[in-house]
Amino acid sequence: MFILSELEDKFRIEPAELGRPTIEAVTSVIEQQYVDKVVSDLGLVVTIYDILDIQGGSVYASEGAAHYTVKFRLVVFRPFDGEIFEGRLTKCDKTGLHISLEFFEDIFIPDHSLPSPSFFNEEEGLWFWKFEEQPMWLEVEDAIRLRVKSVKFRKAPNAQQLRNASEAGGDMLGTAANPFAPMQIVGAVDEDGLGVVSWWEQEDGAEDMTE
């Protein structure tokens, strides 16, 4: 789920920061530019692990800032395909389930990856799995165990794309109703042991009573 990634980048240290130790000033700039942000094709940066090398420090008279080339390592959140973990169900709609890990919200389970047969109840706004003629509900705030099917990265829409979306009608990209997600995890809960965690805890308890 978490990986260690090495990167190299160039950073500009403002004149007001030059009185600080170089490693502190550089670390502060890296945090501002990377931590809690998604790096395309890499993942969500959780924290800086360490600084490996700092080169440069050239100060240009025209601006007074110092420029460094830095090698550093980051702790990045990016689950691998097939990984199993637990999240919390935050929303249901006709298309599927939306799951949160608290620090990462963009996890989606499409309707075709729910246990079969599953149905969406319009009145309740919830999905349920029909198991031995009994409805097994997936309710908001339930702990959900899922398997990762893919991790998708997207580029932010440009001005023309936003205009096209607006002209086409519906909820515009980048709004609360249709937010842009630079990274999305697509999961599945259509196997034994997956889905609402309490389903399987109840089953385990029943087996223990029969022993």
Residue frames as a rotation matrix with the C-alpha (Angstrom) as fourth column:
MET 1
0.561 0.828 0.000 0.00
0.828 -0.561 0.000 0.00
0.000 0.000 -1.000 0.00
PHE 2
0.879 -0.357 -0.315 2.87
-0.268 -0.918 0.291 2.37
-0.393 -0.172 -0.903 0.79
ILE 3
0.639 -0.700 0.320 6.02
0.752 0.480 -0.452 2.55
0.163 0.530 0.832 -1.30
LEU 4
0.323 -0.647 -0.690 9.33
0.231 -0.653 0.721 4.41
-0.918 -0.392 -0.062 -1.05
SER 5
0.714 0.008 0.700 10.08
0.700 -0.040 -0.713 6.46
0.022 0.999 -0.035 -4.17
GLU 6
-0.164 -0.850 -0.501 13.25
0.619 -0.484 0.618 8.34
-0.768 -0.209 0.606 -5.12
LEU 7
0.754 0.429 0.497 12.91
0.656 -0.488 -0.575 11.57
-0.004 0.760 -0.650 -7.07
GLU 8
-0.495 -0.833 -0.248 15.12
0.779 -0.552 0.297 14.41
-0.384 -0.046 0.922 -8.28
ASP 9
0.537 0.716 0.446 13.81
0.819 -0.568 -0.075 17.93
0.199 0.406 -0.892 -8.72
LYS 10
-0.601 -0.688 0.406 14.93
0.583 -0.725 -0.366 21.56
0.546 0.017 0.837 -8.81
PHE 11
0.386 0.731 -0.563 13.82
0.919 -0.249 0.307 23.96
0.084 -0.636 -0.768 -6.10
ARG 12
-0.157 -0.327 0.932 13.91
0.255 -0.925 -0.281 27.72
0.954 0.193 0.229 -5.62
ILE 13
-0.029 0.070 -0.997 14.61
0.999 0.036 -0.027 28.95
0.034 -0.997 -0.071 -2.08
GLU 14
0.696 0.413 0.587 13.31
0.438 -0.893 0.109 32.45
0.569 0.181 -0.802 -1.43
PRO 15
-0.173 -0.831 0.528 15.73
-0.010 -0.534 -0.845 35.10
0.985 -0.152 0.084 -0.08
ALA 16
0.217 0.340 0.915 13.87
-0.859 -0.379 0.344 35.21
0.463 -0.861 0.210 3.25
GLU 17
0.974 0.210 0.088 14.63
-0.228 0.879 0.419 31.50
0.010 -0.428 0.904 3.77
LEU 18
0.504 -0.836 -0.217 18.37
0.024 0.264 -0.964 31.66
0.863 0.481 0.153 3.07
GLY 19
-0.099 -0.535 0.839 19.23
-0.864 -0.372 -0.339 32.30
0.494 -0.758 -0.426 6.71
ARG 20
0.678 0.399 0.617 17.97
-0.656 0.707 0.264 28.81
-0.331 -0.584 0.741 7.65
PRO 21
-0.376 -0.748 0.547 20.13
-0.320 0.659 0.680 25.66
-0.869 0.081 -0.488 7.36
THR 22
-0.638 0.067 -0.767 19.97
-0.770 -0.053 0.636 24.53
0.002 0.996 0.086 3.72
ILE 23
-0.913 0.277 -0.300 18.44
0.210 0.949 0.237 21.13
0.351 0.153 -0.924 4.47
GLU 24
-0.523 0.759 -0.388 15.64
0.516 -0.080 -0.853 22.75
-0.678 -0.646 -0.350 6.51
ALA 25
-0.305 0.380 -0.873 14.84
-0.564 -0.811 -0.156 25.27
-0.768 0.445 0.462 3.80
VAL 26
-0.754 -0.025 -0.656 14.88
-0.603 0.421 0.678 22.60
0.259 0.907 -0.332 1.09
THR 27
-0.880 0.439 -0.180 12.73
0.474 0.834 -0.283 20.22
0.026 -0.334 -0.942 3.16
SER 28
-0.409 0.749 -0.521 10.15
0.129 -0.517 -0.846 22.95
-0.903 -0.413 0.115 3.72
VAL 29
-0.349 0.238 -0.906 9.85
-0.856 -0.475 0.205 23.65
-0.382 0.847 0.369 -0.02
ILE 30
-0.891 0.012 -0.454 9.55
-0.220 0.862 0.456 19.92
0.397 0.506 -0.766 -0.85
GLU 31
-0.737 0.655 -0.167 6.75
0.523 0.395 -0.755 19.58
-0.429 -0.644 -0.634 1.71
GLN 32
-0.255 0.651 -0.715 4.86
-0.322 -0.754 -0.572 22.50
-0.912 0.085 0.402 0.16
GLN 33
-0.303 0.055 -0.951 5.17
-0.945 -0.142 0.293 21.13
-0.119 0.988 0.095 -3.36
TYR 34
-0.629 -0.094 -0.772 4.73
-0.419 0.877 0.235 17.39
0.655 0.471 -0.591 -2.78
VAL 35
-0.981 0.174 -0.088 3.16
0.177 0.602 -0.779 16.32
-0.083 -0.779 -0.621 0.53
ASP 36
-0.293 0.956 0.001 -0.60
0.202 0.063 -0.977 15.55
-0.934 -0.286 -0.212 0.37
LYS 37
0.164 0.310 -0.937 -0.51
-0.842 -0.450 -0.296 15.86
-0.513 0.837 0.187 -3.42
VAL 38
0.679 0.119 0.724 -0.85
0.203 0.918 -0.341 13.25
-0.706 0.378 0.599 -6.14
VAL 39
-0.284 -0.792 -0.541 2.17
-0.649 -0.256 0.716 12.76
-0.705 0.555 -0.441 -8.41
SER 40
0.573 0.607 -0.551 1.02
-0.807 0.299 -0.509 11.41
-0.144 0.736 0.661 -11.77
ASP 41
0.548 -0.249 -0.798 1.88
-0.302 0.831 -0.467 7.73
0.780 0.497 0.381 -12.33
LEU 42
-0.631 -0.773 -0.058 3.33
-0.184 0.223 -0.957 7.56
0.753 -0.593 -0.283 -8.81
GLY 43
-0.092 0.672 -0.735 0.68
0.811 0.479 0.336 8.09
0.577 -0.565 -0.589 -6.15
LEU 44
0.774 0.427 0.468 -0.34
0.045 -0.774 0.632 10.24
0.632 -0.468 -0.618 -3.19
VAL 45
-0.309 -0.950 0.033 2.66
0.123 -0.075 -0.990 11.63
0.943 -0.302 0.140 -1.30
VAL 46
0.641 0.534 -0.551 2.29
0.550 0.181 0.815 11.00
0.535 -0.826 -0.177 2.44
THR 47
0.893 -0.403 -0.201 5.55
-0.073 -0.570 0.818 12.36
-0.444 -0.716 -0.539 3.79
ILE 48
0.454 -0.850 -0.267 9.25
-0.689 -0.144 -0.710 12.99
0.565 0.506 -0.651 3.06
TYR 49
0.913 -0.199 -0.357 11.39
0.334 0.867 0.370 10.01
0.236 -0.457 0.858 4.03
ASP 50
0.325 -0.836 -0.442 14.85
0.519 -0.233 0.822 11.60
-0.790 -0.497 0.358 3.65
ILE 51
0.859 -0.218 -0.463 17.07
-0.474 -0.681 -0.558 13.92
-0.194 0.699 -0.688 1.60
LEU 52
0.765 -0.558 0.322 19.78
0.578 0.815 0.041 12.05
-0.286 0.155 0.946 -0.32
ASP 53
-0.352 -0.912 0.213 21.72
0.907 -0.275 0.320 14.84
-0.233 0.305 0.923 -2.02
ILE 54
0.769 0.500 -0.398 21.66
0.394 -0.861 -0.320 18.62
-0.503 0.090 -0.860 -2.45
GLN 55
-0.285 -0.855 0.435 23.59
0.917 -0.110 0.384 20.28
-0.280 0.508 0.815 -5.26
GLY 56
0.031 0.240 0.970 23.84
0.701 -0.697 0.150 23.86
0.712 0.676 -0.190 -6.46
GLY 57
0.205 0.108 -0.973 22.84
0.868 -0.479 0.130 26.85
-0.452 -0.871 -0.191 -4.43
SER 58
-0.663 -0.455 0.595 23.36
0.715 -0.620 0.322 29.39
0.223 0.639 0.736 -7.20
VAL 59
0.074 0.640 -0.765 22.01
0.651 -0.612 -0.449 32.83
-0.755 -0.465 -0.462 -6.32
TYR 60
-0.169 -0.052 0.984 20.99
0.924 -0.357 0.140 35.08
0.344 0.933 0.108 -9.19
ALA 61
-0.880 -0.307 -0.363 21.54
0.432 -0.835 -0.342 38.80
-0.198 -0.458 0.867 -8.56
SER 62
-0.777 0.596 0.205 18.33
-0.228 -0.570 0.790 39.70
0.587 0.566 0.578 -10.37
GLU 63
0.248 0.956 -0.156 16.13
-0.206 0.209 0.956 37.83
0.947 -0.205 0.249 -7.90
GLY 64
-0.224 -0.448 0.866 18.21
-0.903 -0.240 -0.358 36.92
0.368 -0.861 -0.351 -4.83
ALA 65
0.727 0.529 0.438 16.80
-0.650 0.736 0.190 33.38
-0.222 -0.423 0.879 -4.57
ALA 66
-0.450 -0.869 0.206 18.95
-0.770 0.495 0.403 30.23
-0.452 0.023 -0.892 -4.41
HIS 67
0.532 0.600 -0.597 18.42
-0.830 0.511 -0.226 27.30
0.169 0.616 0.770 -6.78
TYR 68
-0.389 -0.619 0.682 19.17
-0.749 0.644 0.158 23.70
-0.537 -0.449 -0.714 -5.81
THR 69
0.053 0.347 -0.936 18.95
-0.673 0.706 0.223 20.29
0.738 0.618 0.271 -7.46
VAL 70
-0.309 -0.059 0.949 17.82
-0.922 0.264 -0.284 17.78
-0.233 -0.963 -0.136 -4.85
LYS 71
-0.396 0.219 -0.892 17.56
-0.205 0.926 0.318 13.99
0.895 0.309 -0.321 -4.69
PHE 72
-0.602 0.288 0.745 15.07
-0.792 -0.095 -0.603 12.83
-0.103 -0.953 0.285 -2.07
ARG 73
-0.850 0.358 -0.385 12.80
0.236 0.914 0.330 9.95
0.470 0.190 -0.862 -1.11
LEU 74
-0.472 0.798 0.375 9.09
-0.853 -0.521 0.033 10.09
0.222 -0.304 0.926 -0.43
VAL 75
-0.842 0.403 0.359 6.62
0.187 0.842 -0.506 7.74
-0.507 -0.358 -0.784 1.24
VAL 76
-0.697 0.555 -0.454 3.84
-0.707 -0.427 0.564 7.32
0.120 0.714 0.690 -1.33
PHE 77
-0.258 0.724 0.639 0.40
-0.262 0.584 -0.768 5.74
-0.930 -0.366 0.039 -1.08
ARG 78
-0.090 0.292 -0.952 -0.25
-0.992 0.063 0.113 3.53
0.093 0.954 0.284 -4.09
PRO 79
0.165 0.199 0.966 -1.79
-0.473 0.876 -0.099 0.10
-0.866 -0.440 0.238 -3.56
PHE 80
-0.819 -0.491 -0.296 -0.85
-0.507 0.380 0.774 -2.65
-0.267 0.784 -0.560 -6.01
ASP 81
-0.066 0.799 -0.597 -3.32
-0.870 0.247 0.426 -4.52
0.488 0.548 0.680 -8.20
GLY 82
0.078 0.197 -0.977 -4.83
0.107 0.973 0.204 -7.39
0.991 -0.121 0.055 -6.24
GLU 83
-0.904 -0.428 -0.001 -4.06
0.066 -0.138 -0.988 -5.87
0.423 -0.893 0.153 -2.82
ILE 84
0.119 0.947 -0.300 -6.81
0.598 0.172 0.783 -6.24
0.792 -0.273 -0.546 -0.20
PHE 85
-0.934 -0.347 -0.085 -7.55
0.267 -0.519 -0.812 -3.57
0.238 -0.781 0.577 2.39
GLU 86
-0.101 0.928 -0.358 -10.44
0.994 0.082 -0.066 -2.10
-0.032 -0.362 -0.931 4.39
GLY 87
-0.914 -0.065 0.401 -12.14
0.113 -0.989 0.097 1.26
0.390 0.134 0.911 3.99
ARG 88
-0.601 0.745 -0.289 -15.38
0.304 -0.121 -0.945 2.94
-0.739 -0.656 -0.154 4.99
LEU 89
-0.357 0.576 0.736 -18.47
0.913 0.049 0.404 3.23
0.197 0.816 -0.543 2.79
THR 90
-0.800 -0.011 -0.600 -19.29
0.245 -0.919 -0.310 6.93
-0.548 -0.395 0.737 2.38
LYS 91
-0.233 0.714 -0.660 -21.82
-0.761 -0.557 -0.334 6.97
-0.606 0.424 0.673 -0.47
CYS 92
-0.506 0.175 0.844 -23.96
0.493 0.862 0.117 4.72
-0.707 0.475 -0.523 -2.67
ASP 93
-0.123 0.587 -0.801 -25.47
-0.741 -0.590 -0.319 5.52
-0.660 0.555 0.507 -6.07
LYS 94
0.818 0.573 0.046 -26.68
-0.392 0.615 -0.684 3.61
-0.420 0.542 0.728 -9.10
THR 95
0.561 -0.663 -0.495 -23.13
-0.590 0.099 -0.801 3.32
0.580 0.742 -0.336 -10.44
GLY 96
0.140 -0.543 -0.828 -21.65
0.402 0.795 -0.454 1.66
0.905 -0.269 0.330 -7.35
LEU 97
0.787 0.066 -0.614 -19.96
0.617 -0.069 0.784 2.37
0.009 -0.995 -0.095 -4.01
HIS 98
0.386 -0.677 0.626 -17.68
-0.174 -0.720 -0.672 5.19
0.906 0.150 -0.396 -2.87
ILE 99
0.692 -0.239 -0.681 -15.09
0.669 0.568 0.480 4.26
0.272 -0.787 0.553 -0.23
SER 100
0.644 -0.491 0.586 -12.84
-0.483 -0.856 -0.185 6.35
0.593 -0.164 -0.789 2.02
LEU 101
0.233 -0.652 -0.721 -9.59
0.733 0.605 -0.311 5.63
0.640 -0.456 0.619 3.85
GLU 102
0.670 0.110 -0.734 -9.88
0.607 -0.651 0.456 8.98
-0.427 -0.751 -0.503 5.72
PHE 103
-0.064 -0.767 -0.638 -6.63
-0.020 -0.638 0.769 10.28
-0.998 0.062 0.025 4.17
PHE 104
-0.951 -0.181 -0.249 -7.74
-0.252 -0.007 0.968 9.22
-0.177 0.983 -0.039 0.65
GLU 105
-0.273 0.961 0.046 -11.31
-0.411 -0.074 -0.909 9.50
-0.870 -0.267 0.415 -0.63
ASP 106
0.095 0.342 -0.935 -11.26
-0.977 -0.150 -0.153 8.53
-0.192 0.928 0.320 -4.32
ILE 107
-0.924 -0.264 0.276 -11.98
-0.236 0.963 0.132 4.80
-0.300 0.057 -0.952 -4.15
PHE 108
-0.084 0.922 -0.379 -14.80
-0.976 -0.152 -0.154 3.44
-0.199 0.357 0.913 -6.31
ILE 109
-0.784 -0.011 0.621 -16.41
0.017 0.999 0.039 0.01
-0.621 0.041 -0.783 -6.61
PRO 110
-0.676 0.540 -0.502 -18.52
-0.717 -0.323 0.617 -0.22
0.171 0.777 0.606 -9.81
ASP 111
0.191 0.896 0.401 -21.86
-0.935 0.290 -0.204 -2.01
-0.299 -0.336 0.893 -9.76
HIS 112
0.678 0.085 -0.730 -20.55
-0.490 0.793 -0.363 -4.94
0.548 0.603 0.579 -11.83
SER 113
-0.362 -0.871 -0.333 -17.94
-0.162 0.410 -0.897 -5.64
0.918 -0.271 -0.290 -9.13
LEU 114
-0.223 0.409 0.885 -20.49
-0.975 -0.098 -0.201 -6.16
0.004 -0.907 0.421 -6.35
PRO 115
-0.813 -0.024 0.581 -21.52
-0.152 0.973 -0.173 -9.65
-0.561 -0.229 -0.795 -5.14
SER 116
-0.632 0.591 -0.502 -23.98
-0.624 -0.004 0.781 -11.34
0.460 0.807 0.371 -7.47
PRO 117
-0.081 0.427 0.901 -26.88
0.753 -0.566 0.336 -10.81
0.653 0.706 -0.275 -7.42
SER 118
-0.649 -0.111 -0.753 -26.87
0.623 -0.645 -0.443 -7.25
-0.437 -0.756 0.488 -6.04
PHE 119
0.062 0.777 0.627 -29.61
0.884 -0.335 0.327 -4.63
0.464 0.534 -0.707 -6.38
PHE 120
-0.941 -0.307 0.143 -29.89
0.231 -0.890 -0.392 -0.90
0.248 -0.336 0.909 -5.83
ASN 121
-0.080 0.923 -0.376 -32.83
0.994 0.045 -0.102 0.19
-0.077 -0.382 -0.921 -3.68
GLU 122
-0.318 -0.014 0.948 -33.96
0.488 -0.860 0.151 3.61
0.813 0.511 0.280 -4.97
GLU 123
0.675 0.695 0.249 -35.97
0.127 -0.441 0.888 4.44
0.727 -0.568 -0.386 -1.86
GLU 124
0.844 -0.399 -0.359 -33.14
0.438 0.127 0.890 3.67
-0.310 -0.908 0.282 0.57
GLY 125
0.777 -0.614 -0.136 -30.38
-0.579 -0.614 -0.537 4.84
0.247 0.496 -0.833 -1.77
LEU 126
-0.012 -0.754 0.657 -28.43
-0.818 0.385 0.427 1.70
-0.575 -0.533 -0.621 -0.85
TRP 127
-0.137 -0.128 -0.982 -27.21
-0.740 0.672 0.016 -1.52
0.658 0.729 -0.188 -2.41
PHE 128
0.216 0.099 0.971 -27.95
-0.795 0.595 0.116 -4.98
-0.566 -0.798 0.207 -1.08
TRP 129
-0.684 -0.455 -0.570 -26.67
-0.668 0.705 0.239 -8.43
0.293 0.545 -0.786 -1.92
LYS 130
0.447 0.888 0.109 -29.34
-0.884 0.420 0.207 -11.11
0.138 -0.189 0.972 -2.10
PHE 131
-0.647 -0.732 -0.214 -27.84
-0.631 0.671 -0.388 -14.08
0.428 -0.116 -0.896 -0.27
GLU 132
-0.877 0.366 -0.310 -30.02
0.428 0.889 -0.162 -17.18
0.216 -0.275 -0.937 0.20
GLU 133
-0.039 0.942 0.333 -33.11
0.700 -0.212 0.682 -14.98
0.714 0.259 -0.651 -0.33
GLN 134
0.510 0.149 -0.847 -32.00
0.788 -0.476 0.391 -12.59
-0.345 -0.867 -0.361 2.44
PRO 135
0.749 -0.254 0.612 -30.99
0.206 -0.788 -0.580 -8.97
0.630 0.561 -0.538 1.71
MET 136
0.236 -0.766 -0.598 -27.46
0.934 0.010 0.356 -8.22
-0.267 -0.643 0.718 2.95
TRP 137
0.937 0.298 0.181 -27.34
0.336 -0.908 -0.250 -4.41
0.089 0.295 -0.951 3.03
LEU 138
-0.242 -0.966 0.087 -24.31
0.931 -0.257 -0.260 -2.25
0.274 0.018 0.962 2.35
GLU 139
0.758 0.638 -0.139 -24.91
0.640 -0.685 0.347 0.79
0.125 -0.352 -0.928 4.57
VAL 140
0.410 -0.575 0.708 -23.09
-0.081 -0.796 -0.600 4.10
0.908 0.188 -0.373 4.80
GLU 141
0.278 -0.507 0.816 -20.29
-0.945 -0.297 0.138 3.98
0.172 -0.809 -0.562 7.44
ASP 142
0.970 0.034 0.240 -19.94
-0.081 0.979 0.186 0.19
-0.229 -0.200 0.953 7.09
ALA 143
-0.051 -0.998 0.028 -16.37
-0.629 0.054 0.776 -1.15
-0.776 0.022 -0.631 7.10
ILE 144
0.912 0.357 -0.200 -15.75
-0.354 0.441 -0.825 -2.56
-0.206 0.823 0.529 3.60
ARG 145
-0.038 -0.915 0.402 -13.04
-0.114 0.404 0.908 -5.03
-0.993 -0.012 -0.119 2.61
LEU 146
0.878 0.364 -0.312 -12.10
-0.299 -0.094 -0.950 -4.72
-0.375 0.927 0.026 -1.07
ARG 147
0.152 -0.823 0.548 -9.62
0.693 0.484 0.535 -5.96
-0.705 0.298 0.643 -3.64
VAL 148
0.031 -0.236 -0.971 -7.81
-0.412 -0.888 0.202 -3.41
-0.911 0.394 -0.124 -5.83
LYS 149
0.608 0.226 0.761 -8.49
0.560 0.557 -0.613 -3.89
-0.562 0.799 0.212 -9.54
SER 150
0.105 -0.594 0.798 -6.64
0.872 -0.331 -0.362 -0.85
0.479 0.734 0.482 -10.88
VAL 151
0.068 -0.147 -0.987 -5.17
0.575 -0.802 0.159 2.56
-0.815 -0.578 0.030 -10.01
LYS 152
0.318 0.166 0.934 -6.00
0.924 -0.275 -0.266 5.29
0.212 0.947 -0.240 -12.52
PHE 153
-0.394 -0.465 -0.793 -4.27
0.543 -0.814 0.208 8.65
-0.742 -0.348 0.573 -12.96
ARG 154
0.450 0.611 0.651 -5.89
0.893 -0.317 -0.320 11.59
0.011 0.725 -0.688 -14.74
LYS 155
-0.751 -0.625 0.214 -4.68
0.637 -0.771 -0.015 14.94
0.174 0.125 0.977 -15.98
ALA 156
-0.382 0.605 -0.699 -6.54
0.348 -0.606 -0.715 18.03
-0.856 -0.517 0.021 -14.77
PRO 157
0.303 0.564 0.768 -9.05
0.933 -0.014 -0.359 19.27
-0.192 0.826 -0.531 -17.38
ASN 158
-0.817 -0.576 0.031 -7.97
0.564 -0.786 0.253 22.34
-0.121 0.224 0.967 -19.33
ALA 159
-0.655 0.556 -0.512 -10.12
-0.270 -0.805 -0.529 25.43
-0.706 -0.208 0.677 -19.93
GLN 160
-0.568 0.431 -0.701 -11.49
-0.781 -0.012 0.625 24.11
0.261 0.902 0.344 -23.23
GLN 161
-0.715 0.282 -0.639 -12.53
0.264 0.956 0.127 20.80
0.647 -0.078 -0.758 -21.69
LEU 162
-0.752 0.445 -0.486 -14.31
0.458 -0.178 -0.871 22.64
-0.474 -0.878 -0.070 -18.87
ARG 163
-0.574 0.549 -0.608 -16.17
-0.667 -0.744 -0.042 24.80
-0.476 0.381 0.793 -21.40
ASN 164
-0.623 0.315 -0.716 -17.16
-0.477 0.573 0.667 21.72
0.621 0.756 -0.207 -23.41
ALA 165
-0.779 0.313 -0.544 -18.46
0.570 0.716 -0.403 20.01
0.263 -0.624 -0.736 -20.26
SER 166
-0.693 0.513 -0.506 -20.45
0.066 -0.655 -0.753 23.11
-0.717 -0.556 0.420 -19.34
GLU 167
-0.534 0.468 -0.704 -21.99
-0.836 -0.418 0.356 23.39
-0.128 0.779 0.614 -22.82
ALA 168
-0.714 0.224 -0.664 -22.90
-0.126 0.891 0.437 19.70
0.689 0.395 -0.607 -22.80
GLY 169
0.292 0.847 0.443 -24.95
-0.639 -0.172 0.750 20.25
0.712 -0.502 0.491 -19.65
GLY 170
0.635 -0.005 -0.772 -24.97
0.448 0.817 0.363 18.31
0.629 -0.576 0.522 -16.41
ASP 171
0.908 -0.326 -0.264 -22.57
0.148 -0.340 0.929 18.76
-0.393 -0.882 -0.260 -13.52
MET 172
0.765 -0.642 -0.051 -19.40
-0.420 -0.437 -0.795 20.54
0.489 0.630 -0.604 -14.51
LEU 173
0.402 -0.739 -0.540 -16.02
0.665 0.641 -0.383 18.93
0.630 -0.205 0.749 -13.93
GLY 174
-0.621 -0.764 0.176 -14.28
0.391 -0.497 -0.775 20.32
0.679 -0.412 0.607 -10.88
THR 175
-0.121 0.652 0.748 -17.48
-0.703 -0.588 0.399 21.09
0.701 -0.478 0.530 -8.96
ALA 176
-0.523 -0.035 0.852 -18.59
-0.791 0.392 -0.469 19.43
-0.318 -0.919 -0.233 -5.73
ALA 177
0.506 0.820 0.268 -21.12
-0.604 0.559 -0.568 17.36
-0.615 0.125 0.778 -7.69
ASN 178
0.967 -0.237 0.098 -18.52
0.233 0.653 -0.721 16.17
0.107 0.719 0.686 -10.18
PRO 179
0.673 -0.735 -0.082 -15.08
-0.461 -0.503 0.731 16.58
-0.579 -0.454 -0.678 -8.60
PHE 180
0.587 -0.601 -0.543 -11.86
-0.508 0.249 -0.825 16.00
0.631 0.760 -0.159 -10.48
ALA 181
0.829 -0.339 0.445 -9.80
-0.219 0.535 0.816 13.14
-0.515 -0.774 0.369 -9.02
PRO 182
0.280 -0.796 -0.536 -6.14
-0.958 -0.192 -0.215 13.04
0.068 0.574 -0.816 -10.14
MET 183
-0.821 -0.490 -0.294 -5.90
-0.451 0.872 -0.192 9.48
0.350 -0.025 -0.936 -8.82
GLN 184
0.222 0.930 0.292 -8.68
-0.973 0.193 0.125 6.93
0.060 -0.312 0.948 -8.45
ILE 185
-0.874 -0.389 0.292 -8.59
-0.431 0.897 -0.095 3.40
-0.225 -0.209 -0.952 -7.06
VAL 186
0.077 0.883 -0.462 -11.09
-0.902 0.259 0.346 1.01
0.425 0.390 0.817 -8.64
GLY 187
-0.763 -0.373 0.527 -11.94
-0.614 0.674 -0.412 -2.00
-0.202 -0.638 -0.743 -6.49
ALA 188
-0.183 0.698 -0.692 -14.13
-0.440 0.572 0.692 -5.07
0.879 0.431 0.203 -6.29
VAL 189
-0.532 0.084 0.843 -16.05
-0.815 0.221 -0.536 -6.87
-0.231 -0.972 -0.049 -3.52
ASP 190
0.400 0.775 -0.490 -17.36
-0.898 0.438 -0.041 -9.83
0.182 0.456 0.871 -5.53
GLU 191
-0.203 -0.501 -0.841 -15.39
-0.197 0.863 -0.466 -12.60
0.959 0.071 -0.273 -3.80
ASP 192
0.643 0.375 -0.668 -15.78
0.500 0.456 0.736 -14.57
0.581 -0.807 0.105 -0.56
GLY 193
0.031 -0.622 -0.783 -14.45
0.986 -0.108 0.125 -12.57
-0.162 -0.776 0.610 2.38
LEU 194
-0.916 -0.332 0.227 -14.93
0.380 -0.900 0.216 -9.23
0.133 0.284 0.950 0.66
GLY 195
-0.048 0.915 0.400 -17.68
0.345 -0.361 0.866 -6.66
0.937 0.180 -0.298 1.11
VAL 196
0.466 0.285 0.837 -19.11
-0.622 -0.567 0.540 -5.63
0.629 -0.772 -0.087 4.48
VAL 197
-0.560 -0.827 -0.045 -16.66
-0.534 0.402 -0.744 -6.88
0.634 -0.392 -0.667 7.09
SER 198
-0.467 0.421 0.778 -19.42
-0.797 0.180 -0.576 -7.79
-0.383 -0.889 0.252 9.57
TRP 199
0.520 0.649 -0.555 -20.95
-0.821 0.559 -0.117 -10.25
0.234 0.516 0.824 7.08
TRP 200
0.212 -0.550 -0.808 -17.99
-0.165 0.795 -0.584 -12.56
0.963 0.258 0.078 7.44
GLU 201
-0.762 -0.419 0.494 -17.48
-0.524 -0.049 -0.850 -11.97
0.380 -0.907 -0.182 11.17
GLN 202
0.058 0.880 0.472 -21.04
-0.961 0.177 -0.212 -13.21
-0.270 -0.441 0.856 11.75
GLU 203
0.681 0.165 -0.713 -20.35
-0.507 0.810 -0.296 -16.26
0.528 0.563 0.635 9.60
ASP 204
-0.346 -0.888 -0.304 -17.14
-0.228 0.393 -0.891 -17.02
0.910 -0.239 -0.338 11.51
GLY 205
-0.623 0.156 0.766 -19.01
-0.782 -0.125 -0.611 -16.72
0.000 -0.980 0.200 14.80
ALA 206
0.487 0.873 0.008 -21.68
-0.869 0.486 -0.097 -19.14
-0.088 0.040 0.995 13.64
GLU 207
0.395 -0.428 -0.813 -19.03
-0.274 0.790 -0.549 -21.68
0.877 0.440 0.195 12.62
ASP 208
-0.665 -0.702 0.256 -17.36
-0.422 0.070 -0.904 -21.41
0.616 -0.709 -0.343 16.03
MET 209
-0.221 0.673 0.706 -20.67
-0.951 0.011 -0.308 -22.17
-0.215 -0.740 0.638 17.79
THR 210
0.732 0.552 -0.400 -21.11
-0.648 0.744 -0.159 -25.39
0.210 0.376 0.903 15.83
GLU 211
-0.080 -0.854 -0.515 -17.69
-0.433 0.495 -0.754 -26.74
0.898 0.162 -0.409 16.78
